[in-house]
Amino acid sequence: MNSNEIKDLITKAQSGDSDAFGELYKETAKSVYYTCLKLTGRSDVAQAIMQDSYIYALERIGELKNPESFKAWVCRIAINK
């Protein structure tokens, strides 16, 4: 997915489009999961942190300043959790 498509999905998600956020999830979930798994070493814990991270991201999507950095933003949320 290119940066223009990501920007478009972010804009839609910021307007409340849950399908757009779902697409962002599909695009980034694998990377976020493996980041969590690498840090925790446990699949169940990684999945729980990932779930919490995406919920947090959904609640605060309006605060995202650079749409191109969505994946890095969600990964940072997961690392902080």
All heavy atoms as an XYZ file, in Angstrom:
640
protein
N       0.858     -1.172      0.000
C       0.000      0.000      0.000
C       0.906      1.238      0.000
O       1.824      1.324      0.803
C      -0.896     -0.041      1.239
C      -1.912      1.061      1.282
S      -3.115      0.878      2.632
C      -4.066     -0.513      2.077
N       0.603      2.181     -0.869
C       1.458      3.370     -0.947
C       1.019      4.431      0.065
O      -0.026      4.327      0.693
C       1.508      3.924     -2.377
C       0.189      4.506     -2.837
O      -0.494      5.201     -2.084
N      -0.178      4.239     -4.082
N       1.847      5.450      0.194
C       1.591      6.471      1.229
C       0.311      7.258      0.975
O      -0.352      7.669      1.929
C       2.788      7.416      1.362
O       2.987      8.139      0.182
N      -0.070      7.456     -0.281
C      -1.321      8.168     -0.562
C      -2.541      7.354     -0.117
O      -3.513      7.907      0.392
C      -1.438      8.513     -2.047
C      -0.520      9.634     -2.450
O      -0.154     10.474     -1.624
N      -0.113      9.649     -3.698
N      -2.480      6.042     -0.307
C      -3.578      5.184      0.138
C      -3.668      5.180      1.661
O      -4.767      5.211      2.225
C      -3.368      3.760     -0.385
C      -3.520      3.646     -1.888
C      -3.102      2.295     -2.424
O      -2.091      1.740     -1.934
O      -3.782      1.793     -3.337
N      -2.524      5.153      2.319
C      -2.511      5.189      3.783
C      -3.074      6.514      4.289
O      -3.891      6.540      5.208
C      -1.089      4.925      4.331
C      -0.722      3.471      4.063
C      -1.014      5.238      5.826
C       0.697      3.101      4.391
N      -2.653      7.623      3.666
C      -3.182      8.946      4.058
C      -4.700      8.975      3.919
O      -5.403      9.494      4.787
C      -2.574     10.048      3.195
C      -1.169     10.411      3.534
C      -0.710     11.530      2.601
C       0.760     11.806      2.733
N       1.215     12.852      1.805
N      -5.192      8.424      2.822
C      -6.630      8.395      2.577
C      -7.346      7.577      3.661
O      -8.379      8.005      4.185
C      -6.911      7.824      1.191
C      -8.378      7.868      0.818
O      -9.008      8.939      0.998
O      -8.907      6.834      0.352
N      -6.801      6.428      3.995
C      -7.404      5.589      5.041
C      -7.361      6.279      6.398
O      -8.327      6.203      7.164
C      -6.695      4.235      5.113
C      -6.960      3.280      3.960
C      -6.074      2.047      4.077
C      -8.433      2.875      3.912
N      -6.270      6.960      6.699
C      -6.168      7.688      7.968
C      -7.231      8.770      8.031
O      -7.920      8.927      9.038
C      -4.766      8.311      8.151
C      -3.700      7.224      8.303
C      -4.727      9.273      9.324
C      -3.745      6.450      9.585
N      -7.375      9.529      6.947
C      -8.384     10.591      6.902
C      -9.776     10.019      7.133
O     -10.568     10.569      7.906
C      -8.323     11.333      5.554
O      -7.018     11.892      5.399
C      -9.360     12.439      5.478
N     -10.065      8.913      6.484
C     -11.365      8.264      6.656
C     -11.543      7.757      8.087
O     -12.610      7.919      8.681
C     -11.529      7.117      5.666
C     -11.724      7.576      4.240
C     -11.821      6.395      3.299
C     -12.010      6.851      1.860
N     -12.046      5.706      0.928
N     -10.492      7.134      8.622
C     -10.566      6.617      9.995
C     -10.749      7.752     10.995
O     -11.494      7.613     11.965
C      -9.315      5.812     10.324
N     -10.100      8.880     10.751
C     -10.242     10.029     11.637
C     -11.658     10.603     11.584
O     -12.099     11.250     12.518
C      -9.211     11.099     11.289
C      -7.809     10.712     11.701
C      -6.744     11.679     11.241
O      -6.858     12.341     10.218
N      -5.666     11.755     12.012
N     -12.359     10.325     10.483
C     -13.747     10.769     10.347
C     -14.736      9.736     10.876
O     -15.945      9.903     10.740
C     -14.053     11.063      8.874
O     -13.241     12.103      8.409
N     -14.204      8.638     11.442
C     -15.079      7.639     12.039
C     -15.353      6.412     11.192
O     -16.185      5.579     11.561
N     -14.666      6.260     10.085
C     -14.874      5.120      9.196
C     -14.152      3.888      9.763
O     -12.931      3.774      9.678
C     -14.348      5.454      7.801
C     -14.630      4.383      6.768
O     -14.816      3.208      7.150
O     -14.645      4.714      5.569
N     -14.915      2.978     10.342
C     -14.307      1.793     10.964
C     -13.733      0.832      9.924
O     -12.780      0.112     10.210
C     -15.312      1.081     11.862
O     -16.428      0.662     11.119
N     -14.303      0.824      8.723
C     -13.756     -0.026      7.662
C     -12.355      0.426      7.271
O     -11.478     -0.400      7.015
C     -14.659     -0.017      6.426
C     -15.974     -0.741      6.663
O     -16.020     -1.631      7.552
O     -16.960     -0.427      5.970
N     -12.146      1.739      7.247
C     -10.818      2.275      6.928
C      -9.814      1.865      8.000
O      -8.689      1.471      7.688
C     -10.870      3.796      6.794
N     -10.227      1.939      9.266
C      -9.322      1.514     10.336
C      -9.037      0.021     10.216
O      -7.917     -0.426     10.452
C      -9.893      1.849     11.721
C      -8.865      1.693     12.804
C      -7.972      2.715     13.073
C      -8.772      0.519     13.533
C      -7.002      2.571     14.062
C      -7.818      0.366     14.525
C      -6.924      1.394     14.789
N     -10.031     -0.740      9.818
C      -9.840     -2.177      9.597
C      -8.801     -2.454      8.524
O      -7.987     -3.369      8.650
N      -8.822     -1.654      7.475
C      -7.817     -1.791      6.415
C      -6.429     -1.439      6.933
O      -5.437     -2.101      6.590
C      -8.166     -0.917      5.209
C      -9.347     -1.411      4.409
C      -9.120     -2.791      3.820
O      -8.032     -3.036      3.261
O     -10.032     -3.637      3.940
N      -6.339     -0.404      7.756
C      -5.055     -0.046      8.366
C      -4.557     -1.189      9.251
O      -3.363     -1.502      9.261
C      -5.187      1.237      9.188
C      -5.411      2.512      8.383
C      -5.864      3.638      9.303
C      -4.144      2.899      7.637
N      -5.472     -1.801      9.970
C      -5.124     -2.951     10.813
C      -4.552     -4.074      9.951
O      -3.487     -4.630     10.260
C      -6.350     -3.432     11.588
C      -6.088     -4.716     12.333
C      -5.487     -4.698     13.585
C      -6.431     -5.945     11.783
C      -5.230     -5.874     14.271
C      -6.177     -7.125     12.454
C      -5.575     -7.093     13.687
O      -5.314     -8.267     14.346
N      -5.258     -4.420      8.875
C      -4.804     -5.498      7.991
C      -3.407     -5.207      7.440
O      -2.595     -6.112      7.297
C      -5.770     -5.694      6.835
C      -7.072     -6.333      7.210
C      -7.956     -6.452      5.983
C      -9.370     -6.798      6.353
N     -10.259     -6.773      5.187
N      -3.155     -3.968      7.139
C      -1.883     -3.560      6.547
C      -0.729     -3.609      7.551
O       0.412     -3.833      7.160
C      -2.027     -2.148      5.966
C      -0.858     -1.668      5.172
C      -0.646     -2.416      3.869
O      -1.605     -2.998      3.313
O       0.501     -2.428      3.398
N      -1.006     -3.433      8.825
C       0.071     -3.268      9.811
C       0.119     -4.337     10.900
O       1.102     -4.414     11.634
C      -0.057     -1.894     10.499
O      -1.334     -1.807     11.155
C       0.086     -0.759      9.504
N      -0.890     -5.163     11.014
C      -1.004     -6.104     12.144
C       0.175     -7.060     12.255
O       0.666     -7.319     13.358
C      -2.304     -6.885     12.056
N       0.637     -7.587     11.149
C       1.736     -8.545     11.186
C       2.986     -7.921     11.800
O       3.629     -8.503     12.670
C       2.033     -9.058      9.778
C       3.056    -10.170      9.728
C       3.338    -10.563      8.297
C       2.818    -11.956      8.057
N       3.166    -12.452      6.720
N       3.304     -6.726     11.380
C       4.482     -6.031     11.883
C       4.355     -5.725     13.376
O       5.303     -5.911     14.152
C       4.691     -4.744     11.088
O       5.849     -4.102     11.488
N       3.186     -5.270     13.789
C       2.959     -4.952     15.204
C       3.005     -6.230     16.041
O       3.622     -6.257     17.111
C       1.620     -4.212     15.402
C       1.318     -3.995     16.882
C       1.633     -2.879     14.669
N       2.411     -7.299     15.530
C       2.432     -8.566     16.256
C       3.865     -9.040     16.483
O       4.236     -9.419     17.603
C       1.636     -9.641     15.515
C       1.800    -11.008     16.128
C       1.169    -11.331     17.333
C       2.609    -11.965     15.522
C       1.348    -12.574     17.915
C       2.787    -13.210     16.105
C       2.150    -13.508     17.291
O       2.334    -14.738     17.874
N       4.670     -9.033     15.427
C       6.042     -9.523     15.574
C       6.886     -8.617     16.472
O       7.779     -9.094     17.175
C       6.693     -9.747     14.215
C       6.179    -11.014     13.566
C       5.458    -10.982     12.387
C       6.384    -12.257     14.170
C       4.965    -12.138     11.812
C       5.887    -13.418     13.602
C       5.186    -13.350     12.428
O       4.692    -14.505     11.876
N       6.582     -7.342     16.491
C       7.258     -6.445     17.432
C       6.918     -6.854     18.859
O       7.799     -6.972     19.714
C       6.843     -4.978     17.186
O       7.264     -4.595     15.872
C       7.449     -4.043     18.210
N       5.644     -7.094     19.114
C       5.196     -7.511     20.456
C       5.776     -8.873     20.827
O       6.217     -9.080     21.962
C       3.672     -7.566     20.516
S       2.861     -5.977     20.334
N       5.778     -9.798     19.887
C       6.299    -11.136     20.142
C       7.789    -11.090     20.462
O       8.260    -11.772     21.380
C       6.033    -12.045     18.944
C       6.436    -13.508     19.107
C       5.667    -14.154     20.260
C       6.188    -14.257     17.806
N       8.511    -10.279     19.730
C       9.946    -10.150     19.969
C      10.222     -9.620     21.384
O      11.145    -10.066     22.058
C      10.569     -9.215     18.935
C      12.066     -9.082     19.045
C      12.603     -8.214     17.948
C      14.108     -8.045     18.098
N      14.661     -7.188     17.076
N       9.402     -8.686     21.826
C       9.601     -8.095     23.153
C       9.162     -9.005     24.292
O       9.753     -8.983     25.369
C       8.865     -6.763     23.246
C       9.424     -5.642     22.383
C       8.486     -4.452     22.395
C      10.810     -5.238     22.864
N       8.112     -9.791     24.064
C       7.549    -10.593     25.153
C       7.975    -12.056     25.114
O       8.026    -12.696     26.156
C       6.011    -10.541     25.141
O       5.528    -11.171     23.940
C       5.511     -9.122     25.245
N       8.196    -12.572     23.918
C       8.540    -13.985     23.780
C       7.362    -14.929     23.936
O       7.533    -16.140     23.935
N       6.157    -14.377     24.070
C       4.962    -15.197     24.255
C       3.858    -14.727     23.324
O       3.478    -13.556     23.334
C       4.468    -15.108     25.692
C       5.429    -15.757     26.682
C       4.898    -15.778     28.077
N       3.534    -16.293     28.144
C       2.752    -16.103     29.204
N       3.183    -15.430     30.256
N       1.535    -16.580     29.200
N       3.316    -15.659     22.564
C       2.289    -15.337     21.588
C       1.028    -14.759     22.235
O       0.472    -13.777     21.743
C       1.924    -16.586     20.786
O       0.905    -16.302     19.858
N       0.592    -15.361     23.340
C      -0.636    -14.895     23.982
C      -0.483    -13.477     24.521
O      -1.389    -12.641     24.383
C      -1.090    -15.852     25.082
C      -0.058    -16.059     26.183
O       1.165    -15.930     25.914
O      -0.451    -16.365     27.320
N       0.652    -13.182     25.102
C       0.906    -11.836     25.623
C       1.036    -10.846     24.470
O       0.495     -9.736     24.531
C       2.172    -11.815     26.520
C       2.509    -10.407     26.960
C       1.975    -12.724     27.722
N       1.714    -11.261     23.408
C       1.872    -10.399     22.238
C       0.512    -10.042     21.640
O       0.262     -8.887     21.291
C       2.755    -11.080     21.194
N      -0.377    -11.017     21.554
C      -1.714    -10.762     21.011
C      -2.505     -9.811     21.899
O      -3.215     -8.935     21.402
C      -2.458    -12.070     20.813
C      -1.901    -12.892     19.678
C      -2.551    -14.265     19.562
O      -3.311    -14.695     20.438
N      -2.249    -14.956     18.480
N      -2.395     -9.970     23.194
C      -3.116     -9.099     24.123
C      -2.598     -7.663     24.036
O      -3.391     -6.708     24.002
C      -2.987     -9.617     25.557
N      -1.294     -7.502     23.976
C      -0.713     -6.157     23.848
C      -1.110     -5.538     22.512
O      -1.449     -4.358     22.446
C       0.821     -6.205     23.999
C       1.188     -6.571     25.437
C       1.449     -4.878     23.602
C       2.657     -6.865     25.647
N      -1.082     -6.349     21.474
C      -1.465     -5.855     20.157
C      -2.914     -5.373     20.162
O      -3.223     -4.289     19.659
C      -1.278     -6.968     19.124
C      -1.429     -6.503     17.704
S      -0.968     -7.823     16.567
C      -2.569     -8.191     15.910
N      -3.802     -6.139     20.766
C      -5.210     -5.743     20.842
C      -5.356     -4.422     21.591
O      -6.042     -3.512     21.123
C      -6.026     -6.836     21.522
C      -7.492     -6.496     21.619
C      -8.297     -7.614     22.268
O      -7.755     -8.638     22.701
N      -9.592     -7.424     22.345
N      -4.720     -4.318     22.735
C      -4.775     -3.073     23.516
C      -4.219     -1.891     22.721
O      -4.741     -0.787     22.792
C      -3.994     -3.209     24.823
C      -4.669     -4.107     25.836
O      -5.857     -4.442     25.650
O      -4.002     -4.483     26.818
N      -3.165     -2.150     21.972
C      -2.516     -1.086     21.192
C      -3.432     -0.558     20.094
O      -3.519      0.652     19.877
C      -1.211     -1.606     20.583
O      -0.325     -2.000     21.593
N      -4.117     -1.458     19.392
C      -5.020     -1.008     18.328
C      -6.260     -0.306     18.896
O      -6.754      0.646     18.285
C      -5.407     -2.162     17.403
C      -4.356     -2.404     16.352
C      -3.424     -3.414     16.482
C      -4.268     -1.580     15.230
C      -2.442     -3.625     15.531
C      -3.295     -1.787     14.270
C      -2.390     -2.810     14.427
O      -1.414     -3.002     13.480
N      -6.733     -0.736     20.031
C      -7.858     -0.038     20.671
C      -7.431      1.378     21.036
O      -8.147      2.348     20.769
C      -8.375     -0.816     21.901
C      -9.065     -2.108     21.450
C      -9.321      0.047     22.732
C      -9.372     -3.073     22.572
N      -6.249      1.491     21.634
C      -5.707      2.804     22.000
C      -5.537      3.677     20.753
O      -5.900      4.853     20.752
C      -4.364      2.598     22.710
C      -3.734      3.857     23.242
C      -3.976      4.271     24.546
C      -2.877      4.617     22.459
C      -3.393      5.425     25.054
C      -2.284      5.767     22.953
C      -2.542      6.160     24.250
O      -1.967      7.305     24.740
N      -4.989      3.082     19.683
C      -4.782      3.825     18.434
C      -6.110      4.290     17.840
O      -6.222      5.431     17.362
C      -4.019      2.976     17.430
N      -7.111      3.434     17.865
C      -8.429      3.799     17.347
C      -9.011      4.968     18.125
O      -9.552      5.912     17.536
C      -9.371      2.598     17.397
C     -10.809      2.845     16.943
C     -10.844      3.306     15.488
C     -11.640      1.582     17.132
N      -8.873      4.929     19.438
C      -9.404      6.000     20.275
C      -8.676      7.327     20.057
O      -9.238      8.391     20.291
C      -9.310      5.601     21.750
C     -10.241      4.471     22.122
C      -9.981      3.908     23.513
O      -8.924      4.214     24.115
O     -10.840      3.150     23.987
N      -7.423      7.260     19.615
C      -6.610      8.473     19.477
C      -6.156      8.749     18.051
O      -5.212      9.495     17.844
C      -5.407      8.374     20.407
C      -5.843      8.516     21.857
C      -4.776      8.082     22.821
N      -5.227      8.225     24.199
C      -6.018      7.367     24.819
N      -6.485      6.315     24.188
N      -6.380      7.559     26.074
N      -6.830      8.158     17.083
C      -6.436      8.329     15.676
C      -6.432      9.803     15.271
O      -5.638     10.221     14.438
C      -7.336      7.484     14.736
C      -6.776      7.451     13.315
C      -8.768      7.996     14.720
C      -5.623      6.541     13.142
N      -7.255     10.597     15.895
C      -7.302     12.029     15.581
C      -6.042     12.773     15.982
O      -5.772     13.862     15.475
N      -5.236     12.201     16.866
C      -4.004     12.828     17.317
C      -2.814     12.547     16.403
O      -1.762     13.163     16.556
C      -3.663     12.353     18.741
C      -4.718     12.716     19.759
C      -4.475     12.066     21.113
O      -3.360     11.570     21.348
O      -5.411     12.065     21.920
N      -2.976     11.628     15.457
C      -1.881     11.260     14.561
C      -1.578     12.407     13.605
O      -2.428     12.826     12.829
C      -2.233      9.993     13.783
C      -1.182      9.466     12.813
C       0.099      9.089     13.555
C      -1.737      8.271     12.059
N      -0.371     12.915     13.680
C       0.030     14.073     12.871
C       0.533     13.682     11.482
O       0.269     14.369     10.510
C       1.133     14.860     13.589
C       0.762     15.322     14.978
C      -0.092     16.554     14.953
C      -0.276     17.104     16.341
N      -1.589     16.996     16.864
N       1.282     12.587     11.385
C       1.860     12.145     10.111
C       1.252     10.804      9.708
O       1.687      9.762     10.211
C       3.381     12.002     10.231
C       4.057     13.314     10.509
O       3.680     14.337      9.963
N       5.055     13.293     11.380
N       0.291     10.807      8.812
C      -0.366      9.556      8.419
C       0.599      8.488      7.905
O       0.363      7.307      8.099
C      -1.331      9.993      7.311
C      -1.586     11.433      7.568
C      -0.312     11.966      8.157
N       1.701      8.919      7.295
C       2.656      7.955      6.754
C       3.311      7.133      7.859
O       3.863      6.071      7.615
C       3.766      8.650      5.957
C       3.284      9.524      4.840
C       2.942     10.945      5.298
O       3.278     11.345      6.424
O       2.317     11.662      4.501
N       3.272      7.638      9.073
C       3.945      6.957     10.174
C       2.991      6.105     11.012
O       3.318      5.754     12.145
C       4.652      7.982     11.063
O       3.709      8.816     11.700
N       1.837      5.751     10.473
C       0.852      4.989     11.238
C       1.438      3.706     11.817
O       1.281      3.416     13.004
C      -0.386      4.665     10.391
C      -1.408      3.856     11.137
C      -2.242      4.455     12.059
C      -1.516      2.486     10.938
C      -3.177      3.713     12.775
C      -2.449      1.735     11.644
C      -3.280      2.351     12.563
N       2.124      2.923     10.984
C       2.671      1.651     11.469
C       3.676      1.887     12.595
O       3.627      1.211     13.618
C       3.316      0.872     10.332
C       3.850     -0.480     10.787
C       4.215     -1.425      9.661
C       5.216     -0.876      8.711
N       5.681     -1.856      7.734
N       4.555      2.843     12.429
C       5.537      3.155     13.473
C       4.836      3.651     14.734
O       5.246      3.324     15.856
C       6.532      4.193     12.972
N       3.772      4.434     14.558
C       3.004      4.964     15.686
C       2.382      3.829     16.500
O       2.486      3.789     17.719
C       1.950      5.925     15.149
C       1.092      6.620     16.153
C       1.501      7.483     17.131
C      -0.332      6.549     16.269
N       0.406      7.950     17.836
C      -0.724      7.384     17.312
C      -1.303      5.852     15.550
C      -2.053      7.553     17.682
C      -2.631      6.029     15.915
C      -2.988      6.855     16.971
N       1.736      2.883     15.805
C       1.107      1.759     16.498
C       2.175      0.870     17.151
O       1.981      0.399     18.280
C       0.199      0.946     15.559
C      -0.361     -0.270     16.259
C      -0.943      1.790     15.029
N       3.284      0.666     16.472
C       4.375     -0.128     17.062
C       4.900      0.557     18.339
O       5.165     -0.115     19.335
C       5.508     -0.324     16.066
S       5.196     -1.615     14.853
N       5.012      1.861     18.312
C       5.481      2.596     19.491
C       4.484      2.471     20.638
O       4.857      2.300     21.794
C       5.732      4.064     19.131
C       6.135      4.964     20.271
C       7.298      4.506     21.115
N       8.477      4.185     20.353
C       9.535      3.529     20.856
N       9.557      3.135     22.116
N      10.562      3.262     20.116
N       3.198      2.518     20.313
C       2.172      2.318     21.337
C       2.349      0.937     21.964
O       2.331      0.789     23.191
C       0.753      2.479     20.748
C       0.499      3.938     20.347
C      -0.315      1.985     21.725
C      -0.746      4.133     19.504
N       2.546     -0.082     21.127
C       2.713     -1.451     21.616
C       3.964     -1.579     22.479
O       3.922     -2.215     23.545
C       2.781     -2.424     20.436
N       5.044     -0.986     22.061
C       6.288     -1.033     22.835
C       6.081     -0.385     24.199
O       6.535     -0.898     25.218
C       7.435     -0.352     22.057
C       7.831     -1.224     20.859
C       8.634     -0.083     22.953
C       8.710     -0.516     19.842
N       5.387      0.733     24.218
C       5.132      1.417     25.485
C       4.227      0.614     26.411
O       4.321      0.740     27.625
C       4.550      2.803     25.237
C       5.559      3.757     24.664
O       6.774      3.555     24.775
N       5.077      4.806     24.011
N       3.334     -0.180     25.833
C       2.442     -0.996     26.662
C       3.206     -2.171     27.231
O       2.926     -2.706     28.228
C       1.237     -1.452     25.870
C       0.295     -0.305     25.579
C      -1.045     -0.805     25.100
C      -2.032      0.300     25.044
N      -2.515      0.802     26.300
